[in-house]
Amino acid sequence: MSTINIKRVKANEIELKDRLVSIQRVAKVTKGGRTFSFSAIVVVGDENGVVGYGLGKAKEVTEAIAKGIDDAKKNLVRVPVINGTVPHAQEGKFSGGYVLVKPAANGTGVIAGGAMRAVLESAGIHNVLAKSKGSSNPHNVVKATVAALAQMRDARTVAHHRGVSLDKVFNG
């Protein structure tokens, strides 16, 4: 299997919108009682082919979300979006989370569950069929979805890597 080139993007060049995927409250039991802290999974994207995810942990919810947004801006990847959908079907895997992302016809909408929906909409994908197989843990689903999107290549990229013309890619 060949290595995948993930195109990193700088956050200060584009305007990003953030979406909160999940918040978890965690309790640490000490001699003085329970100490609560929060972890937040956040997805950011420009809705035009750039998406990233991040995890923030803090004693307050707002601080956890802010840290998650900062972390997400450090993990941005560029995704090929063609006519509002993905260029081809792709499977993604992270730990126990398996996802399948397939292109869909115009007007289909985003057919995906919670954590996947946030990633796909943040990337600017408007028509897609997606299925989460395996773990329903939002951490793994988000990471598997971003992994699947990062592996996608459009026809121009394939032609460039092969060193052939665009017609040769489609006609074999």
C-alpha positions in Angstrom: 0.0 0.0 0.0 1.4 3.4 -1.0 1.7 6.3 1.4 -1.0 8.9 1.3 0.0 12.5 0.9 -2.2 14.6 3.2 -2.3 18.2 2.2 -2.1 20.4 5.3 -3.6 23.8 5.2 -2.8 26.9 7.3 -5.7 28.1 9.5 -4.9 31.8 9.3 -5.5 31.9 5.5 -9.2 31.0 5.6 -12.3 31.7 7.5 -13.4 28.6 9.5 -16.7 27.6 11.0 -16.8 25.3 14.0 -19.2 22.6 14.9 -19.4 20.9 18.3 -19.7 17.1 17.8 -19.8 15.9 21.5 -19.1 17.0 25.0 -18.3 14.5 27.8 -18.3 15.2 31.5 -15.7 13.2 33.4 -15.6 12.8 37.2 -12.4 12.2 39.2 -13.2 11.0 42.7 -10.9 12.4 45.3 -10.8 12.5 49.1 -12.7 15.8 49.0 -15.4 14.6 46.6 -15.9 14.5 42.9 -14.0 16.8 40.6 -15.7 17.3 37.2 -13.9 18.2 34.0 -15.1 18.3 30.4 -13.8 17.1 27.0 -15.2 18.4 23.7 -14.7 17.1 20.2 -14.9 20.0 17.7 -14.9 20.0 13.8 -13.9 23.1 11.9 -14.1 23.7 8.2 -14.5 26.4 5.6 -17.3 24.5 3.8 -15.2 24.6 0.7 -13.0 21.5 0.9 -11.0 22.2 4.1 -11.8 20.3 7.3 -10.1 19.5 10.7 -11.0 18.0 14.1 -9.7 18.7 17.6 -10.2 17.6 21.2 -10.2 20.0 24.1 -10.2 19.2 27.8 -10.8 21.7 30.6 -12.6 22.3 33.9 -15.2 24.5 32.1 -17.3 23.7 29.0 -16.4 26.9 27.2 -12.7 26.5 27.8 -12.9 22.9 26.5 -14.6 24.0 23.3 -12.1 26.8 22.8 -9.2 24.4 23.2 -10.9 22.0 20.8 -11.2 24.7 18.2 -7.5 25.6 18.6 -6.5 21.9 18.2 -8.8 21.5 15.2 -7.1 24.5 13.4 -3.8 22.6 13.7 -5.2 19.5 12.0 -6.7 20.8 8.8 -6.7 18.8 5.6 -7.9 19.6 2.1 -10.6 17.5 0.6 -11.5 17.3 -3.2 -15.2 18.3 -3.6 -16.6 18.0 -7.1 -20.1 19.4 -7.8 -20.9 19.2 -4.0 -20.0 15.6 -3.6 -16.9 13.3 -3.2 -15.1 12.1 -6.3 -15.3 8.4 -5.5 -16.3 5.8 -2.9 -13.9 5.5 0.0 -13.6 3.6 3.2 -11.9 5.0 6.3 -10.7 3.3 9.5 -9.5 4.5 12.8 -9.3 2.1 15.7 -12.8 0.5 15.9 -14.5 3.0 13.7 -15.1 2.1 10.1 -16.9 4.5 7.7 -18.0 4.3 4.1 -18.4 7.5 2.1 -20.0 7.3 -1.4 -20.8 10.0 -4.0 -24.5 10.9 -4.5 -26.6 12.5 -7.1 -27.4 16.2 -6.9 -30.3 16.9 -4.5 -29.6 13.8 -2.3 -28.3 15.7 0.7 -26.0 14.5 3.4 -27.1 11.0 4.4 -25.0 10.4 7.4 -25.2 10.1 11.2 -24.3 12.7 13.8 -20.4 12.7 14.0 -20.0 12.0 10.3 -22.5 14.6 9.3 -20.6 17.3 11.2 -17.4 16.4 9.3 -19.0 16.2 5.9 -20.9 19.4 6.2 -17.9 21.3 7.5 -15.9 20.1 4.4 -18.6 21.5 2.1 -20.0 18.2 0.9 -23.7 18.7 0.1 -24.6 15.3 -1.5 -23.2 12.1 -0.1 -24.2 8.7 1.1 -22.3 7.6 4.2 -22.4 4.7 6.6 -20.7 4.2 9.9 -19.8 0.6 10.5 -18.2 -0.6 13.7 -17.7 1.7 16.7 -20.2 4.5 17.3 -17.7 6.4 19.5 -17.6 9.9 18.2 -13.8 10.2 18.5 -13.3 7.2 16.3 -16.0 8.1 13.8 -14.7 11.6 13.3 -11.1 10.4 12.9 -12.2 7.6 10.5 -14.3 10.1 8.4 -11.4 12.6 8.1 -9.1 9.7 7.2 -11.5 8.6 4.4 -11.7 12.1 3.1 -8.0 12.6 3.2 -7.5 9.5 1.0 -9.7 10.9 -1.8 -8.1 12.1 -5.0 -9.7 13.8 -7.9 -8.9 13.0 -11.6 -6.5 15.8 -12.0 -4.4 14.7 -9.1 -4.4 11.1 -10.3 -3.3 12.2 -13.8 -0.5 14.4 -12.3 0.8 11.5 -10.1 0.8 9.1 -13.0 2.3 11.6 -15.4 -0.4 11.1 -18.0 -3.1 13.3 -19.6 -6.5 13.6 -18.0 -8.1 11.8 -21.0 -5.8 8.8 -20.4 -7.1 8.5 -16.8 -10.7 8.1 -17.9 -10.2 6.1 -21.1 -7.5 3.8 -19.7 
